Amino acid sequence: MAINRELTVTNSIQIKADRMKVWAALTTPLTIRQYLYGAETITDWKVGSPIVFQGEVQGQKWQDKGTILEIEPGELLRYSYWSGYCGLEDLPENYALVTYRLEPKDGDTLLTITQQGYASEESRQSSENGWNSILEKIKTIVEAV
């Protein structure tokens, strides 16, 4: 079994801040930890470099990973993504694609997150709820600064 590239989640939120302020929230490990389940983020933010998210939940260590595929500061971040929670082997065909897009909108920033590729409709629905929560947290963090 491999991921289904047809299964996709796309969520957007408007944030009262300029794009570089939102970008900083997406690329600063200490800020990422605040909205991404306490994850430690390890990368150098360069195309072709690994990106690792790791942490511990209820005594269980976890690590998700991928490779940065595209990065345009203030505009776009795209990386491949594999999570042990998907239940699939760590193989190239089981990596999803995660894209963060930032666009100006009415003096604010429209942040759109897309994840393409899931093992099942159930995992897609669970991820959609997770992304909604993450977007709300990012908005709260950025607008509070």
N, C-alpha and C positions, 0 to 999 in steps of 0.2 A: 504494500500500500504506500502511496506517495501523496503529497499534498495536491489539492485541486486548485489550480490557478484561476479558475472561474469564480471561486468563493473570495469575495472582497468586502472590506469594510472601509467606508470613507466617512469621516466626521469632520466638521468644521466648527470653529468658534471665533467670534470677533472679540479682540482684546484691545482695550484702550491704552495703547502704547505704540511706539514706532517699531518697525521691523527689527532693528538691531537690538532693542531691549528684549524682544521675544526670542530672537536668535541666541542671545546670551543665555536665556533660560534653557534652551534646547542643547547647548553645548558646554555648559559649566557643570562639571561632575557634582559639586555640592548642591546645586539647585536641582539637578536631575534626581538626586537621592530623595528630595522632598516630595516629588510627585510620582516617582517610579518605584514604589514599594520598598524604599530604603536601599535601592540598588547602588552598588559601587560601579561606576562607569570607567572603563579603561580603554583609551584610544588616543591617537595623536591627531585625529580629525583630518587625515589626508586620504585621498582616493587610493584604494588598494590596501589600506591598512585594516587590521582587525579592529573590531569593536566588541567589547565584552561587557555584559551586565551580570553582576554576581551579588549574592547576598545570602541571608539565612532567614528562614521562616519557620517558626516553631521548632527550632533546633535542627532543621534540615537545610543543608547548604544547597544552593542552586547556582547554575551558571547558564546564561543564554549568550549567544554569540553570532557574529556575522562579519561582513566585510563592507567597508565604506565604498560605495559605487559612484557616488556623485556628491559634490559639495560646492555650493555657491553661497557664501556668507550673506545672510540677510534674505535669502530667497529660497534655497532648496537644500535638503539633506536626504539622501537615499542610501539605504544599506540593505544587504541581504540579512536574513534573520532566521535563526534556528533556536527553538526552545525545547528543552527536555520534556516540558509539560505537554508538548504536542503528541507525544507517544510514538513518534517516528524516529528511525535511525538518523544519526548525524551523517547524512549523505547530501551531496550538492542538490539533488532533485527535491529534497525535503526542506529547502530554505525558502522562506517567504520573502517578500519584498516590502520594505517599509519606506514610505515617503512622507516627509514633512515639507509643505509648501507654504511660504509666507507671501501674502499679497496686500498691498495697501487698499484700504476700504474706508471711505468717509473719514479720513484722518486717523484711523485706527489700523490694526493689522488683522487680516483674516488668516488664521492658522488652520490649514487643512491637513489631516493625517489620513493616509491610505495604507492599509495593509492588504496585500494581495497574496493569496495562497494559504489554505487551511486544510487540515486533515479531514474535517467533517463540518457539516452545517452547525452542529452543536458547538464546536470549538469556535466557529465564526461568530455565533451569537454571544458566546461568553466574552470573546475579544471585543466585540462592539460595546458591550457594557463597560469593560475595562477602559477602552479608549475614551468613552464619554467622561468617565471619572477623571482620567488623566488630563484631558483638556480643561475640565473645570478647575482642577488644581493648578495647572499652568496659568490660567487666567487669573486666579486669585493671587498667586505668588507674584506675577509680573505687575499686576495693577496695584499691589500693596507697596511696591518699592518706590 
